[in-house]
Amino acid sequence: MKKIAIEFKLNGTQRQVEVEPSDTLLEALRERVGAKSPKCGCDRGDCGTCTVSFNGKTVRSCLVLAVEADGAEIVTLEGISKEPSKLQKEFAQRNAFQCGFCAPGIVMSATELLGKKKKPTREEIQEAIAGNLCRCTGYTPIVEAIEAAANGGK
């Protein structure tokens, strides 16, 4: 198969890569550019570990073809901020994650939510992270960390 050259902005830096027509965005991010936070947990969009911001909206990068990213702006966990965000600090303070495999996807989903709604309800938080599976901690400390970040760390 002939490779296709695509160009996109990743975490503020312009990137050019060649991809196969069947490559997913997740494959391009991890294998072609070396992004480490989006992970492959299922290849079907069920787990959310590959969640990234794609032109300002979170998507499962395993369900997006890499060629669709041509001209796009993509943000991964590494691109949220140079220092840990208030949200990330709340997750750490509350031991919201054990293994951390799901953390990048959940942080991306929660970041999108808090960018749209400064004081979400518990139900809105649960809905925002519903597509992200955590196999370790249960969701109580995760939801509490998002609530705390929304309330200024209280």
C-alpha positions as CSV (number, residue, x, y, z in Angstrom):
1,M,0.0,0.0,0.0
2,K,1.2,3.5,-0.8
3,K,1.9,5.7,2.3
4,I,0.1,9.0,2.6
5,A,1.8,12.1,4.0
6,I,-0.2,13.9,6.6
7,E,0.5,17.0,8.7
8,F,-1.1,18.0,12.0
9,K,-0.3,20.0,15.1
10,L,0.4,17.8,18.2
11,N,0.6,19.6,21.5
12,G,1.4,22.8,19.7
13,T,4.1,21.4,17.5
14,Q,3.6,20.9,13.7
15,R,4.2,17.2,12.8
16,Q,4.5,15.5,9.4
17,V,4.3,11.7,9.1
18,E,3.6,9.1,6.5
19,V,0.9,6.7,7.3
20,E,-0.8,3.7,5.7
21,P,-4.4,4.4,4.6
22,S,-5.6,1.9,7.3
23,D,-3.5,3.3,10.2
24,T,-5.4,4.6,13.1
25,L,-4.6,7.9,14.7
26,L,-3.5,6.0,17.8
27,E,-1.0,4.0,15.7
28,A,0.3,7.2,14.1
29,L,0.6,9.0,17.5
30,R,2.4,6.1,19.3
31,E,4.4,4.5,16.5
32,R,5.2,7.5,14.2
33,V,5.6,10.4,16.6
34,G,6.3,8.7,19.9
35,A,3.4,10.0,22.0
36,K,3.1,7.7,25.1
37,S,0.0,8.8,26.9
38,P,-2.7,7.5,24.5
39,K,-2.6,3.7,25.0
40,C,-4.2,0.8,23.2
41,G,-6.5,-1.0,25.6
42,C,-9.1,-2.5,23.3
43,D,-8.9,-1.5,19.6
44,R,-12.7,-1.0,19.6
45,G,-13.2,2.3,21.4
46,D,-14.6,0.6,24.5
47,C,-12.1,1.5,27.1
48,G,-11.1,5.2,26.5
49,T,-7.4,4.7,27.2
50,C,-6.6,6.2,23.8
51,T,-8.6,9.4,24.3
52,V,-7.1,12.6,22.8
53,S,-8.4,16.1,22.0
54,F,-9.1,16.3,18.3
55,N,-9.8,19.9,17.2
56,G,-11.1,20.6,20.7
57,K,-13.3,17.6,21.2
58,T,-12.2,14.3,22.8
59,V,-12.2,11.3,20.6
60,R,-11.0,7.7,20.9
61,S,-7.9,7.7,18.7
62,C,-8.3,4.0,18.0
63,L,-11.5,4.8,16.1
64,V,-10.1,7.7,14.0
65,L,-8.1,7.0,10.8
66,A,-4.7,8.8,10.8
67,V,-5.5,10.4,7.4
68,E,-8.5,12.2,9.1
69,A,-6.0,14.0,11.2
70,D,-4.4,15.9,8.3
71,G,-4.7,19.5,9.2
72,A,-6.0,18.8,12.7
73,E,-4.9,20.0,16.1
74,I,-4.4,17.2,18.5
75,V,-3.7,17.4,22.2
76,T,-2.6,14.5,24.4
77,L,-2.1,14.4,28.1
78,E,1.5,15.7,27.6
79,G,0.0,18.8,25.9
80,I,-2.4,19.9,28.6
81,S,0.2,21.9,30.5
82,K,3.9,21.9,31.2
83,E,3.3,21.5,35.0
84,P,0.6,19.2,36.4
85,S,-2.8,20.9,36.1
86,K,-5.1,21.5,39.1
87,L,-7.1,18.5,37.9
88,Q,-4.0,16.2,37.8
89,K,-2.9,17.4,41.2
90,E,-6.4,16.5,42.6
91,F,-6.1,13.0,41.1
92,A,-2.7,12.5,42.7
93,Q,-3.8,13.9,46.1
94,R,-6.8,11.6,46.2
95,N,-5.0,8.5,44.9
96,A,-7.6,8.3,42.2
97,F,-5.6,5.9,40.1
98,Q,-3.8,2.7,41.1
99,C,-2.1,1.4,37.9
100,G,-2.7,4.6,36.0
101,F,-3.4,2.9,32.6
102,C,-6.7,4.7,32.3
103,A,-5.5,8.0,33.7
104,P,-4.6,9.8,30.4
105,G,-8.0,9.1,28.9
106,I,-9.9,10.1,32.0
107,V,-7.9,13.2,32.5
108,M,-8.5,14.2,28.8
109,S,-12.3,13.6,29.2
110,A,-12.4,15.5,32.5
111,T,-10.3,18.4,31.1
112,E,-12.8,18.7,28.2
113,L,-15.7,18.8,30.7
114,L,-14.1,21.4,33.0
115,G,-13.3,23.5,29.9
116,K,-17.0,23.6,29.0
117,K,-18.5,23.7,32.5
118,K,-16.8,25.2,35.4
119,K,-19.0,23.6,38.1
120,P,-20.4,20.3,36.7
121,T,-22.7,18.2,38.8
122,R,-21.7,14.7,39.9
123,E,-24.0,13.3,37.2
124,E,-22.4,15.5,34.5
125,I,-18.9,14.3,35.7
126,Q,-20.1,10.6,35.6
127,E,-21.5,11.2,32.1
128,A,-18.3,12.9,30.9
129,I,-16.1,10.0,31.9
130,A,-18.6,7.2,31.1
131,G,-16.5,6.1,28.1
132,N,-13.4,5.5,30.2
133,L,-12.9,2.2,32.0
134,C,-10.9,2.0,35.2
135,R,-10.1,-1.6,36.2
136,C,-8.5,-0.7,39.6
137,T,-10.0,1.9,41.9
138,G,-13.6,2.2,41.1
139,Y,-14.9,5.6,40.2
140,T,-15.5,7.3,43.5
141,P,-12.0,8.8,44.0
142,I,-11.9,9.8,40.3
143,V,-15.3,11.6,40.5
144,E,-14.3,13.2,43.8
145,A,-11.0,14.5,42.3
146,I,-12.9,16.1,39.4
147,E,-15.3,17.7,41.8
148,A,-12.5,19.0,43.9
149,A,-10.7,20.5,40.9
150,A,-14.0,22.2,39.8
151,N,-14.4,23.6,43.3
152,G,-10.9,24.9,43.6
153,G,-9.4,22.0,45.5
154,K,-11.8,21.9,48.4
